[in-house]
């Protein structure tokens, strides 16, 4: 996949970017999306909008699963389960394995949206992962770099 860049000037820009990412996921039949960025960069805000763009039936309650590690947002109209993982509190891939992280990744009926993927990088497949990097710029806009 060719790397794409998006600039988000404010919250009003997030739904359009989320729609574009949801389209990419559908067209390329991707099931794993990682989100890298510093604390406060907007990862959870983008994921909340993506859950809605994917049409998951639990999108109304989309929030960060920081303490629960994982949230289940139900199914998309295509019958895919949408899960949101916030791995920030994990200290190792072994801890991710303890919660069955690999089972979620391996199930082709799941879409896994993953914050702080570096905490379990070695468990992610080498291919088929859409990687989103969010940078907070000095003018408070965000630059998203999307690729595989």
N, C-alpha and C positions, 0 to 999 in steps of 0.2 A: 504494500500500500504506500502510495506517495504521502509524505508528511503534509499535514494541513495545519494552518495557523488561523486562529480566531482571536479577535480582540473583543473583550467584554467591557463596555464603558460603564455599565450600571445594571441593576437588576432587570431592567426592561429588555436587555439583550440575551438573558439566560435562556428563555424558552426557545428561541430560534436556534441557538447552539445545541440545546438538548435535542431538539427535533432532528437536526443534522446528524448528531451522533446516533440517535435511535434509528435513523434511516441507514446509516453505515452498518450498524449492528445487524439489521434485517437483511440488507443486500448481501453482506459478506457472511451471513449466518454465524456471526461471532457470538460466543457465550460468556466471555470473560473480558471485563473492562477494568483497568487499573487507573487510579487517580493519585498522582504525586503532586505535592505542593506543601508549602509550609503551613503551619497552623494559621487558620484565618484566611487562607487563600480563596476559599469558596468551594471546596470539594463537596461538602454536604449540600450546599445550595444547588449546585449543578446536578448532583445525583437526585435530589428531590424533584427537580424539573424533568430529569430523564425518566424517572419512574412514571411520572404523569405522561410523558411523551410515548413511552412504551405501552401505555394503556393498562398498566397493572391495576387490578381492582382494589388494591389496598393503598393506592397512591395518596389518599387524603391524609394518612397518618405518617407519611414519610419524614423521618428525622434521623439524626445520627445515632447509631447503635453503640456509642462509645462504651457504655457499661455492660451492655448485653453482648457485645462483639458482633452479633448478626441480627438483622431484621428480615422478616419475610413479608414481602409486599403483595403476595398473592400471585394471580395468574394474568398473563396478557391475553388479548383476544385470540392469539395464536396458540394458547395453551401452554406457554412457557412460564415457569416459576421465576419470580424476580427476588433475588436476595442481595442485601447490602451489608457488606462487612467493613467494620472499622477495626483494623488490627493494631491501632496505636498502643494499646495497653499490653500487647503481647511482647515477650522478650525473646522468643525464639520460634522457629518453624515447628519445633516439637509441641509447643503450646497450641499452635494452629491445628496440628494433627490430633491433639486431644479433643478438640471440639468437632472433629470430623470434617475439617475444611476440604480435604482432598475428595471426599464423597460428593460435596457440593460441586466442586470443579469438574469432576468426572461425569456427572449426570448431564447428558445432552439436552434434557428438558429444563435446565436451569440457566438463567442469566445471572452472573455474579458480578456485582459492582463493588470494587474493592479499594478502600482507602488505606493508605500506609502499606502498600504491597511489599515494600522492602523487608517487612517483618517476617515474610514467608516466601520470599522470592524463589527459593529453590523448589517450592512445591508447585509453582506455576508452570504450565507447559511452555515449551520453547516457541511454539507457533500458535496462531489463532487467538492471540491476546491483543486487544486494542488498548494502547497506552495513551493516557491523557496526562499531560504535564501542565500544571497551572502555576503561572508566575505572577506575583503581585508586583506591578510596576510602580515607579516613584509617583506617578500621577494618580495612583489608586485604581487604575484600570487593570484588567487581568489579560495576560496573553496565554492562550491555550495552544499547546502543540500536541497534535494528535497523529499517531502513527502506530506501527507494529514493531 
